[in-house]
Amino acid sequence: MSTDTTSHDLFQYAPAALWEVDFSYAKTFLDQLPCQNEESFAYYLLEHPDDVETIMSLRRVVRVNEAALGLFKAKSREQLISHLPNIHTHDGMRIYLQALVDMRLKRKQGELFLPVKDFETNIIPVRFAWRVMKGYEDTYQRMVFSYTPGDRADVKLQATPLEVMVREVKNERLIRAKLESEHQRLIDIVESTSDLVVTVDNHRMLCYLNKAGRQLLGISDVEDITRYTIADIHPQYFIEKTFVHVLTVLQTEDHLVTDVIFLSQSGEEILTSLATVAHKSPTGELLFMSAVARDVRNMRETERHMQQMKDEIADIYRLNSMGEVASGIAHEINQPLTAVVNYASGCLRRLRTDSVAPEIFDAMEKVVFHANRAGEIVHRIKDYLRRGELQREAASVNELIESVLSLPQFQFLPQNMMIETQLNHDLPNVEVDTIYIKQVLVNLLENAIDAMKHDVQQLHHLQIKTLKTPKGDVVVSVKDTGLGIPVDMHSKIFHPLYTTKEHGTGLGLAISRYIVEQHEGQITVESKIGEGSQFDVVLPSSG
């Protein structure tokens, strides 16, 4: 029996499924692909499935044996030979790439565990072995592929380096895809916002400027933003002062919010509110800055306009009050001045005689009294109409009350009057002009004392109480046991020059209401005839 016949019989009747393959065309194509090392070539194959498909199509099956027909359940050799490109599953094909890597590196044999499928689409785990036949080591023209069935436990093969690499690459791709998706989502958000978003490196060069920023500064979408420096988008005086301050702060802080002026390409200065974040190296070195800037020109102009309107309204209120005041000035001042004239005239007539009557002294005292009263009216009118800024400071209402009660007029009261205090010591501070609020307290206390002077036989109580509202505001309550105020007069008593007292000026409560409202507070009254009155002053807390 010839050697060829013996070799043929050994091939045909071998227990393992055998394929003889001409791999020379595939090897020629394989050798043309870029390869620096095993890992880089494995990555190349993973990234270029079209080249892998070309390699598989260039293989030529020369013959298959009987065991191969049985393993793959083929009806004929022709059917099995034509089926060669389709025997590998998707997972099996990824493992098969290890064999292509080995062939590219001129290895002559190898062994892998991989799944294949037969003509009935059954998945079969096999040990796949390949070897270049002797004499064909350079061309790979004659190769033998061997498929031996068995489960993974039987073959006891570990995952190939390429299998591990495939898993790592798959995970890496998933992570990369997720990061790219998140990155694109953030870019979409940044590009769609109406605020300017800019990134600047530590050399003061712009790295990025979003669409809204380009529109605000007049920079076209096609222009290369990386050629711009901060000197191109900010006034020089800003860079010399504010930007240097920003850099100094960011050396120790991670973020900063401040007002910043940008400069458009047309030379227009743009006021913005800028939030800056510092990006630093692990050693704390400032690498670059990201910032979001909002154009606040319209908002600041609106704020200025609103403040101007408030001032104008206050002016109108003062002018209206002046009109009310002026209407009563002639009458109110005329009475004491008329008395001054009458008493003075009488004194002159008496002084023309030789004798000086004792009544002259009484008349002169009345002259002084009414002249002082006229001066007080004028003084209070001037205070009420005077325009000026409140000098606010955080203060304790209880301390203000104690300071007022230490004044002489409240230390020496008639014997039938007592002052009681119920001060809540758990009150927040208020932001007030202490002088003006003290004046309000003095006015209320003096009014309460005047209201209780009608009956010197009865014991009267003047109660001062402080408390906190559910909203956190502070309330000062002044309650007397005087005559009381009729209901129809409750709203009138706060009008300028309206008074219920015989010698009142009608300005005390009007001034008090104006002062309290200037502090964003309110003053109210509750009163019953014969029982007394209670005035409540509500002031917002400084917290």
Steps between C-alpha positions, in 0.01 A plus 500: 500500500642839397577779750239728339234231536588443863496872568164532325351219707632646824340833413166357390447264791649702785264525801532882512325722247774615260513768232790556263514868408699707254566816705758655268274772354366590842858505640615738227216742585561450873867592470412831336303622802677738746647321800728641770447229757250235603277732699488775238416250224225346712349845545532560126299187419235594753471845347498376136243219461497552122865391478421191709215414265739532204750263665228240563381519140854445364536158667472200263386162635680215324330208673309390811481158666213275609513615862446858386188396307365334813591781740332767290216271379580571135349291219805527276854632489392765251235628739746512789774671298261773392390534861846581636452881533184442708607242760617760755258663742535870581684422824702229329608740228638743757706217651612387154668839459771371735599248230522781242724697737726196543517448120587866448788454743617195292413241759457152350240347728249581769211372709180671618166417655205645314137429411391402145161417349387212278252494215216461750621822677604308810781663699793262551794577734819376339875505539627673186859422404687622192839414354704596192611187315871438462651664194237777488613710796557812288188494284244329727373331184423175681351513850296254707211619718386253768167519689463266803164517681485531881374738771715766661571286806633221276738714301615694811606805298523847652377804318743610231673839529282619216184387686609707799584787268162473331322528835716795600445672167127438526489653846721785384271566207195506726669742737625711209155505341344604830757773553462622143122506541529693826756733345274566203204559732699758695614665178138519383399662830787748491435587136127548557528723808447874461792577734860547389718197581876535462813300587838670547836328555772612740665699218185714468416341164139411417438128455125505445213746453143386449253627242333750735843638594598546138176684428539723806858594411446518124732208409394289202437125536774411250771708665771312693439595863835362619685797348321736742634606839316665787639831377279459192176461699554729803588871539861564597408668830300191595795268436732717708266505800212256513651209307816509709275486806312202354826312440618576852179369656499183287848412620345412836130458417330263257234742376408867497188702412550865408401770252717501187511731198542342156598689187327418170677518166318827432645653818182483707550431871269230636436466872451136608467295814777239473531165682853361460625150586871424537638172357820407677765230487542253789771731633263798503636674190236695305468334158199677351175673592142442391250781536131569440408866447151651488434835338353711782484836325122488463453369851722768654326766293165365620623507860620858456170597341302332779705680765446826316127432492501424874683826565255688279205340679654598832541853368137505390396371841702773667357763268147381568573506870644848459173608344306360795747657740492835323121512515513491878818696561332838473231406751723310743779756510267798482340416836817501712641794307176697550523427868862616499396826335207557736697433816793704375265793412341485841840507664595806301185682606556418866865594483401848377350565842701581806404185688605147399229247581588139603290372213778610268713211617219253435442651158867475415501132602213438261690683227792262552270195507321580175819611327657166592197318373524679165868410481423134576245487219747642250776266622289188460381608156862538390589156638208341325578652163877457519628252247795280595633142500429280802814400689403137558675266743415173671340582835307339784150641541511425872817707539341789308200490734721496810698794362181704445360415843816642657411849374397750772141542378438132564696477825287755683136413433194611695438288810190337346692359200711185476704364209499122456731317257454150359798457273559177308872428528498251211461758224708537183672829431344759270679705234397857589607858538507501882450875535178496298360188670573653840305808387204274411513342848522843666196622303294194594597514869432874527161456331415218742597712803295795369201269451509398868525850654123559504437319828760563769307290756515173305811280483610466134727240341719555196597162361787442252523153352721340232431174316582310181249417226483154332678658201787612723415873507540699822201675660515786753168554678426816702174480698343764727193517720394845383179636353521305174451612140167484313494241221432759230820679597736199480609573145500878542746517787787411263423792268729803527369777732206293622497491881264417785708686760428858600856615437609229253672572171353205309842396371625243752308196368533613137878516538502167684306327223732645236810380689363148553398466134846616395624193691262272303285465812150604604326666793142422607264603780227328700295706744181497706340803657555498875747207491802640324699456181767263369747593226695215331816563300611209279861498374656234274792310656848537357525120448 
